[in-house]
């Protein structure tokens, strides 16, 4: 109960800011249709989101809140904390002193499947990717353990998993500053497919992979720079595209991401730095696209807060207005 009260207290900043800007008569319709960033004003790094069958969106994040926090919302703006994916007794253990980082939530068949990284800071050869399943998005999740470790597949820093289905097959991508890699999974999505090749699709500048398919192109979103140095963080969200899932991904000039070329999607501004590790793209009822990511607030640089911005499209490429986080914007419509 105390934990929930703390979250509520920390989350009122946006509402208070909007109220303070209201007209003397108590507000305006425009205020009610807008939100301000951050949408959650406490640390929720590396967000991933899915819509449940109950109509709620469920969001998961790196465990700055122990055992992987879960929040839910009907409108992408107002969020309630509903619990954690794991407990002290059910949390993964294949890296005994490791943290659970960068989860990725998916629906495979009738189950919710949560891929996760497990690592200690600097443990780039002992880290790895695991998987857990649940019958409902709020859990409880049952851990199926390690899928692979860096030292087992001889790829350094195997974290930040991302799952995608394409042409009837299931794939997993991952990687952090030593190349982005991908391979096919078994039909249940719980293991790497035996003898399937592991292929590199992007260079060593990137982590936090997300691939979005739209109008015949695959868009590889990723993050560059340092994530976790407070106000010195240089994290930046970038993107490239390809006509094939495994690439080649290129920038607008046709230069390959394998050689660390890309377009910038979200850079810094005076209010927010370290903007990166975006979630899946979510569409509202009008077809507008929205993306979550984390940032460091220059006003309150403790942790990495949850951000929301609309993704626009022009000439086959995504962009965020101004290429930086919004301070205040129109809400998604549901």
C-alpha angles and dihedrals in degrees: 000000000000090000092053091048091052091051091049092050092050093046097056094080095091094046091048091050092052092046092051089056094049124118118263091258090068103275146321136256088246092060090051090053095051138072133193132221133284095046088192114029100206132072115294106149126187099014125204124185140193136174114240127213088253091067095253125120112230121207127195130186146181108293104263076132102054119258097016116298122238123203130177136204141172095210107028090245108067112055135186125200108236103175140276133301092233139023131216089271099041102041117118116269108186089109098039098200095029131120124232107242139180103001121199118207124205142161112235114177107317096333136083108233120201118195115195143176122234120197148133115235107275094010094124096155099040097045121099150158126271136179137220133182138209138178093228132030095247090056149181089220120208112214117231090187134224121358095185143333131221094246091050097055095030095237116126121235102008101190138118101059122200126188127206136170117216131172092347096309132104124229139181126207127189145151145126124216093322098075135297112259138184142186142170122274133214118268093265091050093233101110143025111268110254114256093001109142120250107224132192115229104172140025134258096276094080148076136154098060123202123168120200123189117213134157096343097316134100113219117206110206117190143151131247131191131029118329104189116041099100112230089358091061113125098188111150130179115233139175144200132175142221140182089229132052093236095043155184088233113196142177124243090281093052095253113146127250086218083074092045098260120144147136121261114242104172124014132168132285135179093281103042135030133173093044111179157097096080126202130231115296113259124199123214126216091278093051095254112148123230134187135194124213138154131255143174112246113222088210093054110013097180108120131336112293129210116262132189128196138165118250115217127193129221128170091348097308132104123234141172116220109269089000087260136088118286118239095202128003145157113286124245112262122237 
